[in-house]
Amino acid sequence: METINLFFVCGILGAIAIVGAYFLIQLEIYAAEHIVTLSLNLGGAFLVLISLYDGFNLGSLVIQLVWIVIGLAGLYKKLQPRRA
């Protein structure tokens, strides 16, 4: 049985954040480029990344790093001033 510690909780909360963002997009509550969904995806990826300290998995590390880069790129684009 998995030991419940801070890393375990981070992994669960991260997964909930990522799936929650996808859920909000699918129900068309928020668009994929909305700050809420971008933040949930980015925050979720960071939380899952933290959880890997306790139970390393290379595949999960790679996907979380890619997810973080995508999230940062999306936030960067979102926060850029709009051109007239």
Secondary structure as GFF3:
##gff-version 3
##sequence-region A 1 84
A	DSSP	alpha_helix	6	26	.	.	.	ID=ss1
A	DSSP	alpha_helix	35	51	.	.	.	ID=ss2
A	DSSP	alpha_helix	58	79	.	.	.	ID=ss3
###
